[in-house]
Every structure is written in C-alpha cells, then in structure tokens.
Amino acid sequence: MNDTAKRILDLAEALWLERGFNGFSYQHLAGPLGMRNAAIHYHFATKADLGVALVARFRRRLQRSAEQVASTVHDPWLKLEWYVDLLTLDYADAERICPTGMLAAEWATLPEPVRDEAAAFMRELYDWCVGVLREGVSGGHFRFVGSCEDKAAALLATLQGALQVARFEPAWLEAIKKQVRLELGAR
C-alpha cells in the first residue's frame, strides 16, 4: 500500500469511527488531504472498496495484536483484559465506537461486500473469545454457567453495549467491566 492510500485509510477510519460509514463522503476525505475526489477514486474506486479495505485493516490489526498477546501472555484473564483494554483505551477514551459496534449499527445500509468482510471480522473475534474462554475454563480460571460459545456472544455484546452506554455515563464502563469479571468467576 502506498503512502497516499494509507493516508486516505487513516482519515476514513477516523471519520467512520466518529460519524459512521454513511456520515462521510469522498469529499470529506479529499479536502483535508489536499486532493481531488478523483484521486480518492483512483485508490478506492467505490466507497464499498474503501469500506472493505478499512474492515480488512481492522481484521489485520486485531490478528496481529492477538498473535502478539498469545505469544507473550499465558493467563486467560490477562488475554481478556487485553481485549477489554483495547476497547476502552483505543475507543472509549476517544469517545468512539469500536469498529464492530459501528459496523453493527449501520449493518442494514452497508454495501454487501463490506457486510461480508465485517461478518468475517466478527467471526474471528468471536472465535478468539471462545478460545480464550475455553482455555480459562479448562485451566480453572473462569467459572460460569453455560457454554463458552454462548458466553463469548454475551461477552462481546456486553462490551459493545458498554462502550455505547459509556457515552451517556462514563462511570458505567468500569461498573460493566467489574460485573463481567464477576460473571466469569473472578475472585
């Protein structure tokens, strides 16, 4: 990827997480980058192409981070804490919704190729979460009722919702994180 495409993606990502996919146009990108719309179209022919590239970028970023965590952290609690910190430090502190939350909120209006990439992204996140929960249960770190699959879905939904309600009351985010720990069997 060349520098111009990276600059376009950087600005598009910031706009997406602040306004949503439908909340910005190529004109919003061209002006601040000092280029014409045609230059944006040269790198990303359609907004759907731009959306797919952004979601693919989110996926690569998560995969790299998760691989790094897996190679250095062996405690399942710390792995989950990494994910919670990722959400809260990278998104909540900037008063943004994380990529999967924004994708879910705009699902019905996203172009099909973007939805397909988003579904794959969410599936990878879910599979990662299931794996960490299984590791935690088998090692005696986590204690909860139900399957790891169901708990992963509930955990992801809870954390997504936590970021959204924290916009109304920031203190709720810490309360929700505390409750999640208790529900997983924190001592």
FENFENMO-V264102 format. One record per residue. RES is the residue in three letters. SS is DSSP state (hx for helix, st for strand, lp for the rest). PHI is phi in radians with two decimals (999 if undefined). Layout:
# FENFENMO-V264102
RES_SS_PHI ; RES_SS_PHI
This chain:
# FENFENMO-V264102
MET_lp_999 ; ASN_lp_-1.44 ; ASP_hx_-1.09 ; THR_hx_-1.13 ; ALA_hx_-1.08 ; LYS_hx_-1.13 ; ARG_hx_-1.09 ; ILE_hx_-1.08 ; LEU_hx_-1.10 ; ASP_hx_-1.04 ; LEU_hx_-1.21 ; ALA_hx_-1.07 ; GLU_hx_-1.10 ; ALA_hx_-1.06 ; LEU_hx_-1.14 ; TRP_hx_-1.06 ; LEU_hx_-1.27 ; GLU_hx_-1.61 ; ARG_hx_-2.04 ; GLY_lp_1.68 ; PHE_hx_-1.07 ; ASN_hx_-1.44 ; GLY_hx_-1.63 ; PHE_lp_-2.51 ; SER_lp_-2.23 ; TYR_hx_-1.09 ; GLN_hx_-1.11 ; HIS_hx_-1.14 ; LEU_hx_-1.48 ; ALA_hx_-1.09 ; GLY_hx_-0.98 ; PRO_hx_-1.08 ; LEU_hx_-1.53 ; GLY_lp_1.17 ; MET_lp_-2.41 ; ARG_lp_-1.61 ; ASN_hx_-0.93 ; ALA_hx_-1.04 ; ALA_hx_-1.18 ; ILE_hx_-1.13 ; HIS_hx_-1.09 ; TYR_hx_-1.07 ; HIS_hx_-1.49 ; PHE_lp_-2.40 ; ALA_lp_-0.95 ; THR_lp_-2.26 ; LYS_hx_-1.14 ; ALA_hx_-1.09 ; ASP_hx_-1.07 ; LEU_hx_-1.11 ; GLY_hx_-1.08 ; VAL_hx_-1.08 ; ALA_hx_-1.09 ; LEU_hx_-1.17 ; VAL_hx_-1.15 ; ALA_hx_-1.06 ; ARG_hx_-1.14 ; PHE_hx_-1.02 ; ARG_hx_-1.10 ; ARG_hx_-1.07 ; ARG_hx_-1.09 ; LEU_hx_-1.13 ; GLN_hx_-1.06 ; ARG_hx_-1.07 ; SER_hx_-1.12 ; ALA_hx_-1.13 ; GLU_hx_-1.14 ; GLN_hx_-1.12 ; VAL_hx_-1.09 ; ALA_hx_-1.07 ; SER_hx_-1.42 ; THR_hx_-2.06 ; VAL_lp_-2.04 ; HIS_lp_-1.99 ; ASP_lp_-1.60 ; PRO_hx_-1.03 ; TRP_hx_-1.06 ; LEU_hx_-1.19 ; LYS_hx_-1.14 ; LEU_hx_-1.17 ; GLU_hx_-1.08 ; TRP_hx_-1.02 ; TYR_hx_-1.15 ; VAL_hx_-1.08 ; ASP_hx_-1.12 ; LEU_hx_-0.99 ; LEU_hx_-1.15 ; THR_hx_-1.34 ; LEU_hx_-1.37 ; ASP_hx_-1.38 ; TYR_hx_-2.01 ; ALA_hx_-1.11 ; ASP_lp_-1.15 ; ALA_lp_-1.63 ; GLU_lp_0.96 ; ARG_lp_-2.08 ; ILE_lp_-1.60 ; CYS_lp_-1.19 ; PRO_hx_-0.94 ; THR_hx_-1.19 ; GLY_hx_-1.15 ; MET_hx_-1.18 ; LEU_hx_-1.07 ; ALA_hx_-1.14 ; ALA_hx_-1.12 ; GLU_lp_-1.85 ; TRP_hx_-0.80 ; ALA_hx_-1.14 ; THR_hx_-1.87 ; LEU_lp_-1.34 ; PRO_lp_-1.08 ; GLU_hx_-0.94 ; PRO_hx_-1.08 ; VAL_hx_-1.22 ; ARG_hx_-1.06 ; ASP_hx_-1.08 ; GLU_hx_-1.14 ; ALA_hx_-1.13 ; ALA_hx_-1.09 ; ALA_hx_-1.15 ; PHE_hx_-1.07 ; MET_hx_-1.14 ; ARG_hx_-1.11 ; GLU_hx_-1.12 ; LEU_hx_-1.12 ; TYR_hx_-1.07 ; ASP_hx_-1.07 ; TRP_hx_-1.08 ; CYS_hx_-1.09 ; VAL_hx_-1.02 ; GLY_hx_-1.07 ; VAL_hx_-1.16 ; LEU_hx_-1.13 ; ARG_hx_-1.06 ; GLU_hx_-1.03 ; GLY_hx_-1.18 ; VAL_hx_-1.17 ; SER_hx_-1.14 ; GLY_lp_-1.57 ; GLY_lp_1.37 ; HIS_lp_-1.41 ; PHE_lp_-1.97 ; ARG_lp_-2.39 ; PHE_lp_-2.69 ; VAL_lp_-1.55 ; GLY_lp_1.83 ; SER_lp_-1.47 ; CYS_hx_-1.11 ; GLU_hx_-1.12 ; ASP_hx_-1.16 ; LYS_hx_-1.16 ; ALA_hx_-1.09 ; ALA_hx_-1.07 ; ALA_hx_-1.16 ; LEU_hx_-1.13 ; LEU_hx_-1.09 ; ALA_hx_-1.14 ; THR_hx_-1.09 ; LEU_hx_-1.19 ; GLN_hx_-1.07 ; GLY_hx_-1.10 ; ALA_hx_-1.05 ; LEU_hx_-1.11 ; GLN_hx_-1.28 ; VAL_hx_-1.25 ; ALA_lp_-1.13 ; ARG_lp_-1.16 ; PHE_lp_-1.46 ; GLU_lp_-2.55 ; PRO_lp_-0.95 ; ALA_hx_-1.11 ; TRP_hx_-1.13 ; LEU_hx_-1.06 ; GLU_hx_-1.13 ; ALA_hx_-1.10 ; ILE_hx_-1.17 ; LYS_hx_-1.07 ; LYS_hx_-1.08 ; GLN_hx_-1.13 ; VAL_hx_-1.04 ; ARG_hx_-1.03 ; LEU_hx_-1.11 ; GLU_hx_-1.21 ; LEU_lp_-1.51 ; GLY_lp_1.71 ; ALA_lp_-1.05 ; ARG_lp_-1.61
